[in-house]
Amino acid sequence: MEKPTQLAFSDQATFTFFRLEILIPIVIIASGFIIVLVTGDASLADLALEIAIFSALCLGWVGIFVAIAWGHRLWETWAINRMFAGEIWECWQFSSSAWLARVEADCNLISPEDDGQNPYSGVIASSIFGLIIASIMIAITFFAIKDPEIKVALRISAGFVFLLLVGIGLFQPLADKYRAGRYRQKALRIAEPHVWFGPDGIYHETLGHTSLKELHKVTDQTRSRKAIQFTVVVSSDSYDDLVKVRFPVPSGSEEQAARLVLRYRQERLLT
């Protein structure tokens, strides 16, 4: 089967503004401006320069993630084209019912609320941690600081830290639900998707490309979990991490999966 005309890309190659790495720094700094405006004598006009600098920094911060996602997309486009220009070892197709069941199971892992679990259990931990930090900050105002203005500012900051950590705990279930819904929409774009396996990569018709350039291990799990599992090496500046990527096996393709695992071991891991 030929390469699809409309390519799908992995999450790394898809930019989304609603990421904690993007939102948390922006929310923290913006909250600082709000505290200054509420507790101090400054007006918006007085903070015009600071707000302009903050806005520029926000645009730059978002731009960094846009550039990273765009770079991943360019690389994935090249990798997908290279994969289909070479030999395709296997091509599977999922039935609509099997794929729907798989997507719903994945969504339950992303957002436990979808599986009936308590979505706000993390709020307790973040609240306790926030209470400890805030208590330490307030204790400092009683025993280590004599300046009344600094005392007031530190106590206000303690309250802000507590509310921030509680807010993060409350926000996390919403973020998980958003991610699950976004994944569901993307994964079900095609009701019966294909998945292609090549020597150096895997391309899923709705989920995008997975590189196997740094393949470390491949395991046949068709008997226990109806899947094959790839372990790839993800390198950073300081260390190498082994990441496990599991691909479900469509019903009736168990023998092909076993042969595929054997071929990866013989031609990729023993060379």
TAVEN-V266651 format. One record per residue. N is the residue number from 1. SS is DSSP state (H for helix, E for strand, L for the rest). BURIAL is I if it has 24 or more other ideal C-beta (glycine too) atoms within 12 Angstrom, else O. Layout:
n = <N:N>
ss = <SS:SS>
burial = <BURIAL:BURIAL>
This chain:
n = <1:2:3:4:5:6:7:8:9:10:11:12:13:14:15:16:17:18:19:20:21:22:23:24:25:26:27:28:29:30:31:32:33:34:35:36:37:38:39:40:41:42:43:44:45:46:47:48:49:50:51:52:53:54:55:56:57:58:59:60:61:62:63:64:65:66:67:68:69:70:71:72:73:74:75:76:77:78:79:80:81:82:83:84:85:86:87:88:89:90:91:92:93:94:95:96:97:98:99:100:101:102:103:104:105:106:107:108:109:110:111:112:113:114:115:116:117:118:119:120:121:122:123:124:125:126:127:128:129:130:131:132:133:134:135:136:137:138:139:140:141:142:143:144:145:146:147:148:149:150:151:152:153:154:155:156:157:158:159:160:161:162:163:164:165:166:167:168:169:170:171:172:173:174:175:176:177:178:179:180:181:182:183:184:185:186:187:188:189:190:191:192:193:194:195:196:197:198:199:200:201:202:203:204:205:206:207:208:209:210:211:212:213:214:215:216:217:218:219:220:221:222:223:224:225:226:227:228:229:230:231:232:233:234:235:236:237:238:239:240:241:242:243:244:245:246:247:248:249:250:251:252:253:254:255:256:257:258:259:260:261:262:263:264:265:266:267:268:269:270:271>
ss = <L:L:L:L:L:L:L:L:L:L:H:H:H:L:L:L:L:L:L:H:H:H:H:H:H:H:H:H:H:H:H:H:H:H:H:H:H:H:H:L:L:L:L:L:L:L:L:H:H:H:H:H:H:H:H:H:H:H:H:H:H:H:H:H:H:H:H:H:H:H:H:H:H:H:H:H:H:H:H:H:H:H:H:H:H:L:L:E:E:E:E:E:E:L:L:H:H:H:H:H:H:H:H:H:H:H:H:H:H:H:L:H:H:H:H:L:L:L:L:L:H:H:H:H:H:H:H:H:H:H:H:H:H:H:H:H:H:H:H:H:H:H:H:L:L:L:L:H:H:H:H:H:H:H:H:H:H:H:H:H:H:H:H:H:H:H:H:H:H:H:H:H:H:H:H:H:H:H:H:H:H:H:H:H:H:H:H:L:L:L:L:L:L:E:E:E:E:E:L:L:E:E:E:E:L:L:L:E:E:E:E:L:L:L:E:E:E:E:E:E:E:L:L:L:L:L:E:E:E:E:E:E:E:E:E:L:L:L:L:E:E:E:E:E:E:E:E:E:L:L:L:L:L:H:H:H:H:H:H:H:H:H:H:H:H:H:H:H:H:L:L>
burial = <O:O:I:I:O:O:I:I:I:I:I:I:I:I:O:I:O:O:I:O:O:I:I:O:O:I:O:I:O:O:I:I:I:O:I:I:O:O:O:O:O:O:O:O:O:O:O:O:O:O:O:O:O:I:O:O:O:I:O:O:O:I:O:O:I:O:O:O:I:O:O:I:I:O:O:I:O:O:I:I:O:O:I:I:O:O:O:I:I:I:I:I:I:I:O:O:O:O:I:O:O:I:I:O:I:I:I:O:O:I:I:O:I:I:O:O:O:O:I:O:O:I:O:O:O:I:I:O:O:I:O:O:I:I:O:O:I:I:O:O:I:O:O:O:O:O:O:O:O:O:O:O:O:I:I:I:I:I:I:I:I:I:I:I:I:I:I:I:I:O:I:I:I:O:I:I:I:I:I:I:O:I:I:I:O:I:I:I:O:O:O:O:I:I:I:I:I:I:I:I:I:I:I:I:I:I:I:I:I:I:I:I:O:O:I:I:O:I:I:I:O:I:O:O:O:I:I:I:I:I:I:I:O:O:O:O:O:O:O:O:O:O:O:O:I:I:I:I:I:I:O:O:I:O:O:I:I:O:O:I:I:O:I:I:O:O:O:I:O:O:O>
